[in-house]
């Protein structure tokens, strides 16, 4: 197998392994077993546990930011609709990319081992992305003019946790969609009679 293909294969297996065993408990031996490769192969591509963890977190960050948030930057959708779409794309990722979402969920509450500092970098990038959409919406008049966009970005990013909780406790996609629509539009859009 070509080195790039092997690295990609190991990263996919690492996501699955980290999702199953957790950020604090996954070891090179777990990945070697899951990938069906010799332990030295894993060490060749990821010499330390920190490098292995960083590769997994970088992939989770890349997926969430580049494949879920960023595609909406050049959209012609009104900002509230683009944000709803981002949140529902994330909802769908629970089924299509469950390992990414499970690792993200644990990472988002991992206040240890330098994981939190790394998460804050991701979180800041997510806030910046949502903030960019909110600024566009403010200019277009689709976002309430008196809305604190920094707080609103935090609320929107925080809705990802609500979505995971809803889906993991049995809510259907339609129920999540209805809830997201009500929350986003009620919070972000200008209210009748507002100036």
C-alpha positions as CSV (number, residue, x, y, z in Angstrom):
1,X,0.0,0.0,0.0
2,X,1.3,3.5,-0.9
3,X,2.4,5.5,2.2
4,X,-0.4,8.1,1.6
5,X,-3.0,5.4,1.3
6,X,-1.7,3.7,4.4
7,X,-1.8,7.0,6.4
8,X,-5.3,7.6,5.2
9,X,-6.3,4.0,6.2
10,X,-4.8,4.4,9.6
11,X,-6.5,7.7,10.2
12,X,-9.9,6.2,9.4
13,X,-9.2,3.4,11.8
14,X,-7.9,5.8,14.4
15,X,-11.2,7.8,14.2
16,X,-13.2,4.6,14.8
17,X,-10.9,3.5,17.6
18,X,-10.9,6.9,19.4
19,X,-14.7,7.0,19.1
20,X,-14.9,3.6,20.7
21,X,-12.2,3.7,23.3
22,X,-12.0,7.5,24.0
23,X,-9.4,10.2,23.7
24,X,-7.7,9.2,26.9
25,X,-7.6,5.5,26.5
26,X,-6.7,4.8,22.9
27,X,-3.2,3.4,22.4
28,X,-1.1,2.5,19.4
29,X,-1.8,-1.2,20.1
30,X,-5.6,-0.5,19.8
31,X,-5.1,1.1,16.4
32,X,-2.8,-1.7,15.1
33,X,-5.4,-4.3,16.1
34,X,-8.3,-2.3,14.6
35,X,-6.3,-1.6,11.3
36,X,-5.0,-5.2,11.1
37,X,-1.4,-4.0,10.8
38,X,1.8,-4.6,12.8
39,X,2.4,-2.3,15.7
40,X,5.6,-0.9,14.2
41,X,3.5,0.3,11.2
42,X,1.4,2.5,13.4
43,X,4.5,3.9,15.1
44,X,6.1,4.6,11.7
45,X,3.2,6.9,10.8
46,X,2.4,8.2,14.3
47,X,5.6,8.0,16.4
48,X,3.9,9.3,19.6
49,X,0.5,9.1,21.2
50,X,0.3,12.9,21.0
51,X,0.9,12.8,17.2
52,X,-1.8,10.2,16.8
53,X,-4.3,12.2,18.9
54,X,-3.4,15.4,17.0
55,X,-4.0,13.7,13.7
56,X,-7.4,12.5,14.8
57,X,-8.4,15.9,16.2
58,X,-7.1,17.7,13.1
59,X,-9.3,15.5,11.0
60,X,-12.4,16.1,13.1
61,X,-11.7,19.8,13.0
62,X,-11.2,19.7,9.2
63,X,-14.4,17.8,8.6
64,X,-16.6,20.0,10.8
65,X,-15.2,23.3,9.6
66,X,-14.3,22.6,6.0
67,X,-17.2,20.3,5.1
68,X,-20.0,21.6,7.2
69,X,-19.5,25.3,8.0
70,X,-17.3,26.7,5.2
71,X,-19.4,25.6,2.2
72,X,-22.0,28.1,3.3
73,X,-19.7,31.2,3.2
74,X,-20.5,31.9,-0.5
75,X,-24.1,30.8,-0.3
76,X,-26.9,33.1,-1.5
77,X,-29.1,31.8,1.3
78,X,-30.2,34.3,4.0
79,X,-28.0,33.9,7.0
80,X,-30.7,32.2,9.3
81,X,-31.4,29.6,6.6
82,X,-27.6,29.0,6.0
83,X,-27.2,28.5,9.8
84,X,-30.2,26.1,9.9
85,X,-28.6,24.2,7.0
86,X,-25.3,24.0,8.8
87,X,-26.9,22.6,11.9
88,X,-29.0,20.1,10.0
89,X,-25.9,19.0,8.0
90,X,-24.3,18.4,11.4
91,X,-27.4,16.5,12.5
92,X,-27.0,14.3,9.4
93,X,-23.3,13.8,10.2
94,X,-24.3,11.9,13.3
95,X,-25.4,9.1,10.9
96,X,-23.0,9.7,8.0
97,X,-19.8,10.4,10.1
98,X,-20.5,9.0,13.5
99,X,-16.9,8.6,14.5
100,X,-16.1,12.3,13.8
101,X,-19.1,13.4,15.8
102,X,-18.4,11.0,18.7
103,X,-14.8,12.2,19.0
104,X,-15.9,15.8,18.7
105,X,-18.4,15.3,21.5
106,X,-15.9,13.9,23.9
107,X,-13.3,16.5,22.8
108,X,-15.7,19.3,23.5
109,X,-15.8,18.4,27.2
110,X,-12.2,17.1,27.7
111,X,-10.8,19.5,30.2
112,X,-7.5,17.6,30.5
113,X,-4.1,16.7,28.9
114,X,-3.9,19.8,26.7
115,X,-7.1,18.7,24.9
116,X,-9.1,21.7,26.0
117,X,-6.5,24.1,24.7
118,X,-6.7,22.4,21.3
119,X,-10.5,22.4,21.5
120,X,-10.5,26.1,22.1
121,X,-8.7,26.7,18.8
122,X,-11.3,24.7,17.0
123,X,-14.1,26.4,18.9
124,X,-12.7,29.8,18.0
125,X,-12.6,28.9,14.3
126,X,-16.2,27.7,14.5
127,X,-17.3,30.9,16.2
128,X,-15.4,32.9,13.5
129,X,-17.2,30.9,10.7
130,X,-20.7,31.4,12.2
131,X,-19.8,35.1,13.0
132,X,-19.0,35.6,9.3
133,X,-22.4,34.4,8.4
134,X,-24.0,36.6,11.0
135,X,-22.2,39.6,9.8
136,X,-23.3,38.9,6.2
137,X,-26.9,38.5,7.5
138,X,-26.7,41.8,9.4
139,X,-25.7,43.6,6.3
140,X,-28.5,41.9,4.3
141,X,-31.0,42.7,7.0
142,X,-31.8,39.0,7.7
143,X,-30.3,39.1,11.2
144,X,-31.8,41.3,14.0
145,X,-29.9,44.5,14.1
146,X,-29.6,44.6,17.9
147,X,-28.3,41.0,18.1
148,X,-25.0,40.5,19.8
149,X,-23.3,38.5,17.1
150,X,-20.5,37.2,19.4
151,X,-23.1,35.8,21.8
152,X,-25.2,34.5,19.0
153,X,-22.3,32.6,17.5
154,X,-21.7,30.9,20.8
155,X,-25.4,29.9,21.1
156,X,-25.4,28.5,17.5
157,X,-22.3,26.5,18.1
158,X,-23.8,25.3,21.4
159,X,-26.8,24.0,19.5
160,X,-24.6,21.2,18.2
161,X,-24.7,19.6,21.6
162,X,-28.5,19.9,21.8
163,X,-28.7,18.2,18.4
164,X,-26.6,15.3,19.5
165,X,-28.6,14.9,22.7
166,X,-31.9,14.9,20.8
167,X,-30.7,12.3,18.2
168,X,-29.2,10.1,20.9
169,X,-32.3,10.1,23.0
170,X,-34.6,9.1,20.1
171,X,-35.7,12.4,18.4
172,X,-36.2,12.0,14.7
173,X,-34.5,14.2,12.1
174,X,-37.8,15.9,11.5
175,X,-38.1,16.8,15.3
176,X,-34.6,18.2,15.3
177,X,-35.3,20.2,12.1
178,X,-38.4,21.7,13.6
179,X,-36.6,22.6,16.9
180,X,-33.6,24.1,15.1
181,X,-35.9,26.1,12.8
182,X,-37.8,27.6,15.7
183,X,-34.7,28.4,17.7
184,X,-32.7,29.9,14.9
185,X,-35.4,32.0,13.4
186,X,-36.8,33.1,16.7
187,X,-33.4,34.2,17.9
188,X,-31.8,35.6,14.8
189,X,-34.4,37.1,12.6
190,X,-35.7,40.7,13.0
191,X,-39.0,40.7,14.9
192,X,-42.0,42.5,13.4
193,X,-41.9,46.1,14.4
194,X,-38.2,46.1,15.3
195,X,-36.0,48.9,13.9
